Amino acid sequence: MSDADLVRTVETYFEFGGNSARIAEALFIHVNTLYQRLARVDQILGVFWRRGEHSLQVHLALRLSKLMETTS
């Protein structure tokens, strides 16, 4: 699993409001694969990345990163 896979997984997580079935479907992966990816993200970012202020920070960072890519 690449870093790009993890980034796309987190972006899709936010896009579908954490709905596992819809996320897995959008990524064309099995739900168990999604859970493995989310567990890896938990290891990297900490388990609180999906909650409250942390969630907002991660979501904004991803959006800003994507915006920076399109303007360069």
Backbone bond lengths (Angstrom), bond angles and torsions (degrees), N, CA, C in turn:
res aa  C-N    CA-C-N  psi(-1)  N-CA   C-N-CA  omega(-1)  CA-C   N-CA-C  phi
1 M - - - 1.446 - - 1.523 107.97 -
2 S 1.303 115.17 129.08 1.463 120.23 -176.38 1.530 111.03 -93.90
3 D 1.309 114.92 167.03 1.468 120.40 174.70 1.524 110.49 -59.69
4 A 1.328 116.23 -38.61 1.463 120.52 179.34 1.526 110.89 -62.40
5 D 1.343 117.27 -37.68 1.463 120.74 176.52 1.526 110.60 -61.63
6 L 1.317 116.30 -42.26 1.459 120.48 -178.90 1.519 111.16 -67.44
7 V 1.315 116.68 -42.29 1.467 120.29 178.89 1.522 109.86 -61.84
8 R 1.324 116.89 -47.47 1.464 121.03 179.40 1.524 110.66 -61.68
9 T 1.330 117.13 -37.08 1.458 121.20 178.08 1.525 110.69 -62.90
10 V 1.322 117.26 -45.84 1.465 120.55 -179.50 1.528 110.33 -67.60
11 E 1.311 117.88 -41.10 1.468 120.37 176.43 1.526 110.57 -58.51
12 T 1.306 116.14 -44.52 1.464 120.95 -179.53 1.519 110.69 -69.34
13 Y 1.318 117.22 -34.08 1.463 122.12 175.36 1.529 109.47 -55.86
14 F 1.314 116.37 -48.27 1.462 119.76 -179.89 1.529 111.59 -70.24
15 E 1.306 116.56 -37.84 1.464 121.19 -179.49 1.525 111.53 -59.63
16 F 1.325 117.11 -38.39 1.466 121.37 -177.09 1.527 112.79 -106.62
17 G 1.320 117.00 18.98 1.450 121.00 173.91 1.518 115.59 58.48
18 G 1.324 116.45 30.42 1.451 120.80 176.92 1.521 114.95 81.54
19 N 1.320 118.20 6.22 1.464 121.59 179.69 1.526 109.73 -73.13
20 S 1.324 116.19 105.08 1.468 122.24 -172.13 1.524 113.30 -57.40
21 A 1.310 117.00 -45.40 1.473 120.10 -177.88 1.529 110.71 -62.64
22 R 1.314 117.32 -44.03 1.467 120.21 -179.49 1.523 111.95 -69.59
23 I 1.327 116.83 -36.93 1.465 120.61 178.16 1.520 109.96 -62.87
24 A 1.329 116.08 -50.09 1.469 120.90 -179.36 1.521 110.61 -59.77
25 E 1.318 116.78 -42.55 1.459 120.74 179.14 1.528 111.00 -62.46
26 A 1.323 116.96 -44.56 1.470 121.06 -179.31 1.524 111.92 -64.68
27 L 1.332 116.53 -32.34 1.463 121.15 -178.87 1.529 112.43 -90.33
28 F 1.340 116.44 -4.56 1.468 121.91 -177.79 1.525 111.85 59.31
29 I 1.337 115.23 43.42 1.459 121.26 178.04 1.521 109.30 -130.37
30 H 1.331 115.93 162.20 1.462 121.71 175.65 1.533 108.60 -74.18
31 V 1.321 116.31 150.86 1.463 120.44 -179.83 1.531 111.38 -58.21
32 N 1.329 117.71 -36.74 1.464 119.51 178.35 1.528 111.72 -63.79
33 T 1.320 116.85 -35.75 1.468 121.03 175.48 1.520 109.60 -64.72
34 L 1.325 116.47 -40.18 1.466 120.51 176.58 1.524 110.25 -59.86
35 Y 1.322 116.84 -46.05 1.466 120.01 -179.82 1.528 111.53 -61.50
36 Q 1.319 117.10 -37.12 1.463 120.81 177.12 1.521 110.67 -64.72
37 R 1.329 116.04 -42.71 1.469 119.76 178.70 1.524 110.95 -64.43
38 L 1.335 116.59 -44.22 1.466 119.58 -179.86 1.525 110.98 -64.83
39 A 1.323 117.03 -34.73 1.463 119.93 176.02 1.519 110.55 -64.54
40 R 1.324 116.96 -38.16 1.475 120.70 177.56 1.528 110.35 -66.09
41 V 1.322 117.08 -41.14 1.473 120.75 176.51 1.529 109.37 -62.27
42 D 1.329 117.32 -40.95 1.463 120.76 176.09 1.530 111.19 -57.13
43 Q 1.330 116.55 -40.91 1.467 120.56 179.21 1.528 110.87 -64.50
44 I 1.314 116.26 -37.84 1.462 120.84 -176.04 1.529 111.69 -78.41
45 L 1.329 116.47 -48.47 1.473 121.46 -173.36 1.522 113.90 -96.92
46 G 1.316 116.98 -14.06 1.461 120.76 -173.27 1.521 109.60 95.04
47 V 1.304 116.20 156.67 1.460 120.39 -173.12 1.528 113.53 -71.41
48 F 1.303 118.70 -11.69 1.456 121.10 -176.35 1.521 114.07 -90.92
49 W 1.337 118.72 2.75 1.465 120.62 -176.40 1.528 112.22 -63.57
50 R 1.310 118.36 -19.05 1.466 121.50 -178.81 1.521 112.69 -93.46
51 R 1.302 118.64 1.62 1.462 121.87 -172.80 1.519 112.55 -117.68
52 G 1.331 114.98 137.95 1.452 123.92 169.56 1.514 116.34 43.88
53 E 1.309 114.32 -127.06 1.465 122.37 -176.19 1.525 112.19 -60.50
54 H 1.318 116.83 -37.21 1.467 120.62 179.26 1.528 110.44 -63.31
55 S 1.312 115.60 -41.65 1.457 120.96 178.61 1.527 110.37 -61.34
56 L 1.305 116.00 -44.75 1.466 120.60 178.53 1.529 110.83 -60.96
57 Q 1.309 116.66 -43.62 1.463 120.50 -179.63 1.529 111.66 -62.36
58 V 1.322 116.56 -44.67 1.463 120.23 -179.86 1.523 110.07 -65.69
59 H 1.319 116.57 -44.47 1.468 121.08 -179.94 1.538 110.59 -60.70
60 L 1.314 116.86 -46.85 1.468 120.45 178.86 1.528 111.92 -63.74
61 A 1.315 117.37 -40.15 1.467 120.60 178.69 1.523 110.54 -61.08
62 L 1.322 117.00 -42.55 1.464 120.18 178.44 1.521 111.18 -65.04
63 R 1.318 116.73 -42.81 1.466 120.32 -179.31 1.530 110.96 -65.20
64 L 1.324 116.58 -42.84 1.467 120.65 178.29 1.518 111.47 -64.57
65 S 1.317 116.72 -39.53 1.458 120.87 178.10 1.524 110.39 -61.38
66 K 1.318 116.32 -45.01 1.450 120.94 179.08 1.538 111.33 -64.07
67 L 1.327 116.38 -39.14 1.460 121.27 177.50 1.520 110.99 -64.78
68 M 1.308 116.95 -40.53 1.469 121.15 179.06 1.537 110.45 -64.37
69 E 1.337 117.25 -36.61 1.467 120.91 178.17 1.525 111.53 -63.99
70 T 1.313 116.37 -38.86 1.473 119.64 -176.47 1.515 112.08 -76.44
71 T 1.323 118.11 -23.02 1.468 119.82 -178.98 1.525 113.04 -92.55
72 S 1.342 117.28 -8.47 1.462 117.90 -179.61 1.506 112.15 -95.12
